[in-house]
Amino acid sequence: MNEQLKQHFLGLYQMVLADTEIHPKELELLYKIGREQGVTEQDIQAAIFVPTNAVTLTSFNDDEKIEYLYNLARMAWADGVIDNSEIECLKQSCKRLGFAEEYAADITEFLLTQAKEDKSFKDVLETIKKS
């Protein structure tokens, strides 16, 4: 697994921890996202339990940034409940990825709505590009 993908999963795991409760459905979704990316459970475990460095997402292109944020939104919804700490984690991630602070709340709300509706990333990306 390349370093960028490791950081992607480390960031997703941070969302799992955001509400201080690890729900089995959150871990199930983490591994499902891994399968979607062609990553094994063992590689994900190695990335999240033995991280080599802090999450830095600056090397992501625009689509990868959106995919990362969307996966965070999916992780937030995995247990069926959105906690304020998960919302804040998503907003902070928007800012860390270079999105303007004044748009972080709107981006977060949009992505959480899409995740709740279980939209595919392809559909989410198409909706964004049409706007």
Secondary structure as UniProt FT lines:
FT   HELIX           3..18
FT   HELIX           24..37
FT   HELIX           41..49
FT   TURN            58..59
FT   HELIX           62..77
FT   TURN            78..79
FT   HELIX           84..96
FT   TURN            97..98
FT   HELIX           101..116
FT   TURN            117..118
FT   HELIX           121..130
//
